Amino acid sequence: MANSNELADVAVIVSKVMQFRLYPTPEQQVMIWKTFGCRRWYWNQALAVIIQANIIFQKAYNAGTLDCSKIDQDYIKNLIATAAKIVKEKDESEKNKFDLSDLNIHWFKFWCPSVASFKADNPFLKEVDSQALNSVRKDLQQSCYAQFPKGKLPEFCAKNKQKRSYTAQCCYGNIRIESKGPTDNFIRLPKVGLVKIILHRPIPDGWVLKHITLTEKASGKFYISICFDAKQAEVKPLTEFKQVEAFDYSLPNLAVSASGLNDVFSDDIHWFRKMEEKLAFEQHKLSRMEYGSKNYWEQRHRVGAINEKIANRRKDFLHKLSHKVAQEFDAVGVEDIDLQAMAKSLNFGKSVTDNGFGIFRNLLAYKLKDLGKILVKVGRMFASSQTCSVCGTVNPEVKDLDVREWTCPKCGTHHDRDKNAAENIKQEAIRMLNLWLSGDKSVTVTTRGELRLASAVKGKKRKKKDSTPATEQLKQGVEPDPFKSLPLG
């Protein structure tokens, strides 16, 4: 094995994303806010039409007045037009309310009106970028495909709770970066114009801009994430792993490493707790202000700035740590623990969400993959804390979390709980790597570059896949979809 990755001669296209700070003018901010509002409006209107169209269709089917032989694209278009007319005539307070009694949401179809169909009666939609609205239709389609088979509906967007962002595709150079000087850079956005952008890092030559996502943070700052198609040499995965590191999740710390070189203690983390008092003070001031006033929005931006600072500190630390580990080791082993379940039990919620161990695992996965290395996820049922790393004896008495040190009853080795667990994770990771290199099918590498037990990966896929077939729905008392072959709008 080479300690550094080997580059093949074959070039591949990969997606690269870079985020930059934007400084729009007041007039440009108004246009961006209009785009946010139109995005929310189209989502709600289109979702209402989808639900109304399915209600009309299923009621006709239940009444026996539906001739399935006449269902074609023209029938679907007329159905969507009828549903849109009904939604338009509803009062604003009633548009999101529907009578779903005697209806089967599992049978609902994505019969969605196009953006153009709304522009005639709603000319304000012409003021914003059409690509931003088309991306909403794609998001709504994905949401419907995910929710309908479960018997659920996508949620309507609330004005005060919506994510203030929009995505736009680059078509024929409508989005491009223009430079007027070494530090005077702009990005041209449709309907918005030239917006000041801070290019804190250079964009490599040959990268092709594909789409952008513009976001307004709670602090009032604007950021743009630009996705590029980049051509690079294909990275060959390593075939030998000499340097292996492992991390054991540890509260109230972040993690304990097997090598002892990358231990992260509580003094280095707890970004939220360090600013919790200041955040509570600013939130208390916000709660006493009149909603919608100028002071309210200024104070809301102050609260958002504190939350943003906490998140930035966390990401900065975890990026630096994951980069260091990815550069120094050929493989890294971590536990596949369920952090969400842990946060909901044993009063660990604030500590689990504050230290960011899940983010650390995700950062490690993609950084190791880019270098041809691998992240090994040890099964969550592996008894890392109870097993002696010297002789392999399992001591069930160590299940008690209050036991921080213990002595092996067989070999007499004295263990620190977390150090012993990290060493066991390392040994299990090496065992899984050897199985993978020998071609054993009990372990597999996911698309994210994670080596995991095949049983865990197949179990997750099966659970997700089996929620839609007719056999699974019959077990839940749901009849199979008789309209599976109907055309979409």
PyMOL commands that set and color helices and strands:
alter all, ss='L'
color gray80, all
select helices_A, chain A and resi 26-63+68-70+73-89+92-94+105-107+116-119+123-127+130-150+266-268+271-274+276-287+294-328+339-343+349-355+357-370+396-399+417-437+454-465+470-475
alter helices_A, ss='H'
color red, helices_A
select strands_A, chain A and resi 6-23+165-169+176-179+185-189+193-198+208-216+222-236+244-249+255-257+331-335+374-378+405-407+414-416+443-445+450-453
alter strands_A, ss='S'
color yellow, strands_A
deselect
rebuild
show_as cartoon
